[in-house]
Amino acid sequence: MPPRHVVPHDDLYARLEVAPDASFETIEIAWRALLKRHHPDIAGAEALDLAKRINVAHDWLSDPELRARYDRETEVRAPRDRTRYAATTRWGTAPDQRPAPRRRPIVADPAESLRRFLDRVRRLDRDELDRLSVAETSSIAFVASIRRFLTPERLTTLDSLEEQVRARLDATAWANGPTRDAILAAAHEIVLGDFLDEHLAEPFRGRARDRLVRGWEAAIDQPRYGPNAGVVRRFVARAAELTADDLHTMVRASGRGRIGQDPWPRGLDPEEDEGLRVSSALAARDATVAARGPLLGLDGPTATRATRLLARTAHVFVLRHGFTVDEFAALIAPWRAATGDPGTGRAADPPPGPTVRRR
């Protein structure tokens, strides 16, 4: 049996100058940046002990099992939800729990790339802005966690981004937090790309890039409702015609059981298919807004269930191509009971057989 490591007495998070909820990417950047600053070849022989302590902190905090043990056995307590955060967010998930990243494309001239990006921001249309408003974003906290390791010149460029983006958006779009953050995150990838290349090895680097540009790429040059936009548009239009009686019928047809999480077809995953997740969220939002009038006329529990059913049905319409006919029919059964709509935009049932071929 291998020897059990002795838990260090140091505050390892303080040693790396990071917070107890720091992501794996932040820990890697802090380790490399601090080691460069305090390496004996640069800072002199007196820095050798500090460099060793920095390496020990990295060894413990970059290993999920050692980090969990350190948190348990020392007085350096992470926030209560750090374990949950680490298990459920892309910034916090251990590297061996995440899918392989896409490699960052080579950028010959970051300044020109930023100029073209900002020009594209100026030309965002309504559908793209709406998609950005429901995109997943969390990069602002990540960038804030590594600011202390950036040069003054890079910080100046980073700080100017906000004003440059703001100048290219109307006031309403800028005031929308998710929209603003998704755009800034993509801009951060352009400005910080070479720094992240230098301080993050794979798989950290590819995953950091994916996280920074995730919202932007899911929103730009995409149909409002994804690959089934035509069918979803008809669904939203029909939702606007619903009556309170229709919603009551829909609720009754759903039974009394709990409405579970929105289902994803085999082969599709919300973690990997952000574009489809955005389409689903936007369709759900549009459908419930379209039916707002009759929803307001229902009692509280009925309105809550009807709203949830509309959102779930919108999700199923967006992912219609991934479900078999039987799966799709079962999932929209409450909707069909209320409207007679089989989900094709026509009065007739869809032809038999799966909507997608599976091998």
C-alpha positions as CSV (number, residue, x, y, z in Angstrom):
1,M,0.0,0.0,0.0
2,P,1.5,3.4,-1.0
3,P,2.3,5.8,1.9
4,R,-0.4,8.2,2.9
5,H,0.5,11.8,2.3
6,V,0.8,14.1,5.3
7,V,-1.6,17.0,5.1
8,P,0.4,20.3,4.8
9,H,0.0,22.8,7.6
10,D,0.2,25.7,5.1
11,D,-2.9,27.5,3.9
12,L,-2.5,26.2,0.4
13,Y,-5.1,28.5,-1.1
14,A,-3.3,31.5,0.3
15,R,0.0,30.1,-0.9
16,L,-1.4,30.2,-4.5
17,E,-3.2,33.5,-3.8
18,V,-6.6,32.0,-4.8
19,A,-10.0,31.6,-3.1
20,P,-11.1,28.3,-1.6
21,D,-13.6,27.9,-4.4
22,A,-11.0,28.4,-7.1
23,S,-11.5,26.4,-10.2
24,F,-8.9,24.0,-11.5
25,E,-8.0,26.4,-14.3
26,T,-7.4,29.2,-11.8
27,I,-5.2,27.0,-9.7
28,E,-3.1,26.1,-12.8
29,I,-2.7,29.7,-13.8
30,A,-1.8,30.8,-10.3
31,W,0.8,28.0,-10.0
32,R,2.5,28.8,-13.3
33,A,2.5,32.5,-12.8
34,L,3.8,32.4,-9.2
35,L,6.4,29.8,-10.0
36,K,7.7,32.1,-12.8
37,R,7.9,35.0,-10.4
38,H,9.6,33.1,-7.5
39,H,11.7,30.5,-9.4
40,P,15.3,30.5,-8.0
41,D,16.7,31.2,-11.5
42,I,14.8,34.5,-11.5
43,A,14.3,35.5,-7.8
44,G,17.6,34.0,-6.5
45,A,18.5,31.0,-4.3
46,E,16.6,32.5,-1.3
47,A,13.3,31.9,-3.2
48,L,13.9,28.1,-3.4
49,D,11.9,27.4,-0.3
50,L,8.9,29.5,-1.5
51,A,9.0,27.8,-4.9
52,K,8.9,24.4,-3.2
53,R,5.8,25.5,-1.2
54,I,4.1,26.8,-4.3
55,N,4.7,23.4,-5.9
56,V,3.3,21.5,-2.9
57,A,0.2,23.7,-2.9
58,H,-0.3,22.9,-6.6
59,D,0.2,19.2,-6.1
60,W,-2.5,19.1,-3.4
61,L,-5.0,21.5,-5.0
62,S,-4.8,20.2,-8.5
63,D,-5.6,16.6,-7.5
64,P,-9.4,16.3,-6.7
65,E,-8.9,13.6,-4.1
66,L,-6.1,15.3,-2.3
67,R,-7.9,18.6,-2.4
68,A,-11.0,17.1,-0.9
69,R,-8.9,15.5,1.9
70,Y,-7.1,18.8,2.6
71,D,-10.4,20.6,2.9
72,R,-11.7,18.0,5.3
73,E,-8.7,17.8,7.5
74,T,-7.5,21.4,7.9
75,E,-9.0,24.5,9.3
76,V,-8.9,26.1,5.9
77,R,-12.6,25.7,5.1
78,A,-14.0,26.2,1.6
79,P,-17.5,27.7,1.3
80,R,-20.2,25.1,2.1
81,D,-21.2,24.7,-1.5
82,R,-17.7,24.3,-3.0
83,T,-18.0,20.6,-3.3
84,R,-21.4,21.0,-5.0
85,Y,-20.0,23.8,-7.2
86,A,-17.0,21.7,-8.2
87,A,-19.3,18.8,-9.2
88,T,-21.7,20.7,-11.2
89,T,-20.0,23.6,-13.0
90,R,-17.6,23.5,-15.9
91,W,-15.1,25.7,-14.2
92,G,-15.0,23.5,-11.1
93,T,-15.3,20.0,-12.5
94,A,-12.2,17.8,-12.2
95,P,-10.3,17.4,-15.5
96,D,-10.9,13.7,-15.7
97,Q,-14.7,14.2,-15.4
98,R,-15.0,16.4,-18.5
99,P,-15.1,15.7,-22.2
100,A,-12.1,16.3,-24.4
101,P,-12.0,20.0,-25.5
102,R,-11.7,21.4,-28.9
103,R,-8.3,23.0,-29.7
104,R,-8.1,26.7,-29.9
105,P,-7.7,27.9,-33.5
106,I,-4.4,29.7,-34.2
107,V,-4.9,33.5,-34.1
108,A,-2.4,35.3,-36.3
109,D,-3.3,38.8,-35.2
110,P,-5.3,39.2,-31.9
111,A,-5.8,42.9,-32.5
112,E,-7.4,42.3,-35.9
113,S,-9.5,39.5,-34.4
114,L,-10.7,41.8,-31.7
115,R,-11.6,44.5,-34.3
116,R,-13.6,42.0,-36.3
117,F,-15.3,40.7,-33.2
118,L,-16.3,44.2,-32.1
119,D,-17.7,44.9,-35.6
120,R,-19.8,41.7,-35.3
121,V,-21.1,42.9,-31.9
122,R,-22.4,46.0,-33.6
123,R,-24.3,43.9,-36.2
124,L,-26.0,41.6,-33.7
125,D,-29.7,41.0,-34.7
126,R,-32.7,40.6,-32.4
127,D,-32.6,36.7,-32.5
128,E,-28.9,36.7,-31.7
129,L,-29.4,39.1,-28.8
130,D,-32.2,37.0,-27.4
131,R,-30.2,33.9,-27.7
132,L,-27.3,35.6,-25.9
133,S,-29.7,36.5,-23.1
134,V,-30.3,32.9,-22.2
135,A,-26.7,31.7,-22.8
136,E,-24.7,30.2,-20.0
137,T,-22.0,32.5,-18.7
138,S,-19.6,32.4,-15.7
139,S,-16.4,33.6,-17.2
140,I,-16.4,37.0,-15.5
141,A,-15.6,35.5,-12.1
142,F,-12.9,33.4,-13.7
143,V,-11.2,36.4,-15.3
144,A,-11.5,38.3,-12.0
145,S,-9.7,35.4,-10.2
146,I,-6.7,35.7,-12.5
147,R,-6.4,39.5,-12.8
148,R,-3.5,39.6,-10.2
149,F,-1.4,37.5,-12.6
150,L,-1.8,39.8,-15.6
151,T,0.6,42.5,-16.7
152,P,-0.5,46.2,-16.4
153,E,-0.6,46.4,-20.2
154,R,-3.0,43.5,-20.5
155,L,-5.1,44.8,-17.7
156,T,-5.5,48.1,-19.5
157,T,-6.6,46.3,-22.6
158,L,-9.0,44.1,-20.6
159,D,-10.5,47.1,-18.8
160,S,-11.1,48.9,-22.1
161,L,-13.2,46.0,-23.4
162,E,-16.2,46.9,-21.4
163,E,-16.5,50.4,-22.9
164,Q,-15.8,49.1,-26.4
165,V,-18.6,46.6,-26.2
166,R,-20.9,49.0,-24.5
167,A,-20.4,51.5,-27.4
168,R,-21.6,48.9,-29.9
169,L,-24.7,47.7,-28.1
170,D,-28.0,49.5,-27.5
171,A,-28.8,50.4,-23.9
172,T,-31.3,47.6,-23.4
173,A,-28.9,44.9,-24.6
174,W,-26.1,46.2,-22.5
175,A,-28.3,46.3,-19.4
176,N,-29.1,42.6,-19.8
177,G,-26.5,40.8,-17.7
178,P,-26.3,37.4,-19.5
179,T,-26.1,39.1,-22.9
180,R,-23.3,41.5,-21.7
181,D,-21.4,38.7,-20.0
182,A,-21.5,36.3,-22.9
183,I,-20.1,39.0,-25.2
184,L,-17.4,40.0,-22.8
185,A,-16.4,36.4,-22.2
186,A,-15.8,35.9,-25.9
187,A,-13.8,39.1,-26.0
188,H,-11.8,37.9,-23.0
189,E,-10.8,34.8,-25.0
190,I,-9.4,37.0,-27.7
191,V,-7.5,39.3,-25.4
192,L,-6.2,36.6,-23.0
193,G,-5.7,33.9,-25.5
194,D,-1.9,33.9,-25.6
195,F,-1.7,34.3,-21.8
196,L,-4.0,31.3,-21.3
197,D,-2.0,29.3,-23.9
198,E,1.2,30.0,-21.9
199,H,-0.3,29.2,-18.4
200,L,-2.7,26.4,-19.1
201,A,-1.8,23.0,-20.4
202,E,-4.4,20.6,-21.9
203,P,-7.0,19.7,-21.1
204,F,-7.4,22.9,-19.1
205,R,-6.7,25.2,-22.0
206,G,-9.2,23.8,-24.4
207,R,-11.8,23.7,-21.7
208,A,-11.2,27.3,-20.7
209,R,-11.6,28.4,-24.3
210,D,-14.8,26.4,-24.7
211,R,-16.2,28.0,-21.5
212,L,-15.3,31.5,-22.6
213,V,-16.8,31.3,-26.0
214,R,-19.7,28.9,-25.2
215,G,-22.5,31.5,-25.0
216,W,-21.3,33.5,-28.0
217,E,-20.9,30.5,-30.3
218,A,-24.3,29.1,-29.2
219,A,-26.0,32.4,-30.2
220,I,-24.3,33.8,-33.3
221,D,-25.5,32.9,-36.8
222,Q,-28.0,30.4,-35.3
223,P,-31.8,30.1,-36.0
224,R,-33.8,31.5,-33.1
225,Y,-35.2,28.1,-32.2
226,G,-32.5,25.8,-33.6
227,P,-32.9,23.1,-36.3
228,N,-36.7,22.8,-35.8
229,A,-37.3,26.5,-36.0
230,G,-40.4,26.3,-38.3
231,V,-42.2,23.8,-36.1
232,V,-41.3,25.7,-32.9
233,R,-42.5,29.0,-34.4
234,R,-45.9,27.4,-35.1
235,F,-46.0,26.0,-31.5
236,V,-45.3,29.5,-30.0
237,A,-48.0,31.0,-32.3
238,R,-50.5,28.4,-31.2
239,A,-49.5,29.1,-27.5
240,A,-50.6,32.7,-28.0
241,E,-54.1,31.4,-28.9
242,L,-54.6,29.2,-25.8
243,T,-57.5,29.8,-23.5
244,A,-57.8,29.2,-19.8
245,D,-59.9,26.1,-20.7
246,D,-57.1,24.8,-23.0
247,L,-54.6,25.2,-20.1
248,H,-56.9,23.4,-17.7
249,T,-57.2,20.5,-20.2
250,M,-53.4,20.4,-20.6
251,V,-52.9,20.2,-16.8
252,R,-55.5,17.5,-16.4
253,A,-54.0,15.4,-19.2
254,S,-50.6,15.6,-17.5
255,G,-51.8,13.6,-14.5
256,R,-50.9,14.4,-10.9
257,G,-47.3,13.2,-10.9
258,R,-44.3,15.5,-10.6
259,I,-43.1,17.0,-13.9
260,G,-39.5,15.9,-14.1
261,Q,-36.5,17.5,-15.7
262,D,-36.7,18.3,-19.4
263,P,-35.8,15.1,-21.2
264,W,-32.9,14.9,-23.7
265,P,-32.8,12.3,-26.5
266,R,-30.1,9.7,-26.5
267,G,-27.0,11.1,-28.1
268,L,-27.7,14.7,-27.1
269,D,-26.5,16.4,-23.9
270,P,-27.1,19.9,-22.6
271,E,-23.5,20.1,-21.4
272,E,-22.3,19.5,-25.0
273,D,-25.1,21.0,-27.0
274,E,-25.3,24.5,-25.7
275,G,-26.9,25.7,-28.9
276,L,-29.8,23.4,-28.4
277,R,-30.1,24.3,-24.7
278,V,-30.3,27.9,-25.7
279,S,-32.9,27.2,-28.3
280,S,-34.9,25.3,-25.7
281,A,-34.7,28.0,-23.1
282,L,-35.7,30.7,-25.6
283,A,-38.6,28.7,-26.9
284,A,-39.9,28.1,-23.4
285,R,-39.6,31.7,-22.5
286,D,-41.4,32.8,-25.7
287,A,-44.2,30.3,-25.2
288,T,-45.0,31.2,-21.7
289,V,-44.9,34.9,-22.6
290,A,-47.3,34.2,-25.5
291,A,-49.7,32.5,-23.1
292,R,-49.4,35.0,-20.3
293,G,-53.0,36.3,-20.5
294,P,-54.7,33.0,-19.8
295,L,-52.0,31.9,-17.4
296,L,-52.8,34.9,-15.2
297,G,-56.4,33.8,-15.1
298,L,-55.6,30.5,-13.4
299,D,-55.2,29.8,-9.7
300,G,-51.6,29.6,-8.4
301,P,-50.9,25.8,-8.5
302,T,-52.6,25.4,-11.9
303,A,-50.8,28.3,-13.4
304,T,-47.4,26.9,-12.1
305,R,-48.1,23.5,-13.6
306,A,-49.3,24.9,-16.9
307,T,-46.3,27.1,-17.2
308,R,-44.0,24.1,-16.5
309,L,-45.9,22.1,-19.1
310,L,-45.6,24.8,-21.7
311,A,-41.8,25.1,-21.1
312,R,-41.4,21.3,-21.3
313,T,-43.4,21.1,-24.5
314,A,-41.3,23.9,-26.0
315,H,-38.2,21.9,-25.1
316,V,-39.5,18.8,-26.8
317,F,-40.4,20.7,-29.9
318,V,-36.9,22.1,-30.1
319,L,-35.4,18.6,-29.8
320,R,-38.0,16.9,-32.0
321,H,-35.4,15.6,-34.4
322,G,-33.8,13.5,-31.6
323,F,-36.9,11.7,-30.4
324,T,-38.5,8.7,-31.9
325,V,-42.2,9.2,-33.0
326,D,-43.4,7.2,-29.9
327,E,-41.2,9.2,-27.5
328,F,-42.3,12.5,-29.1
329,A,-46.0,11.6,-29.0
330,A,-45.8,10.6,-25.4
331,L,-44.0,13.8,-24.4
332,I,-46.4,16.2,-26.1
333,A,-49.6,14.2,-25.1
334,P,-50.9,17.0,-22.7
335,W,-50.4,19.6,-25.4
336,R,-52.2,17.5,-28.0
337,A,-55.1,16.8,-25.6
338,A,-55.5,20.6,-25.2
339,T,-55.0,21.7,-28.8
340,G,-55.3,18.7,-31.1
341,D,-51.9,19.5,-32.5
342,P,-49.7,16.4,-33.2
343,G,-46.6,18.5,-33.2
344,T,-46.0,18.7,-37.0
345,G,-47.8,21.9,-37.7
346,R,-50.4,19.9,-39.6
347,A,-53.7,18.4,-38.6
348,A,-52.6,14.9,-39.5
349,D,-50.4,12.6,-37.5
350,P,-46.7,12.3,-38.6
351,P,-45.9,9.2,-40.6
352,P,-44.9,6.1,-38.7
353,G,-41.3,5.4,-37.8
354,P,-38.6,7.3,-36.0
355,T,-37.9,11.0,-36.8
356,V,-34.2,10.2,-36.8
357,R,-32.5,7.0,-37.9
358,R,-30.5,5.2,-35.2
359,R,-28.0,2.5,-35.8
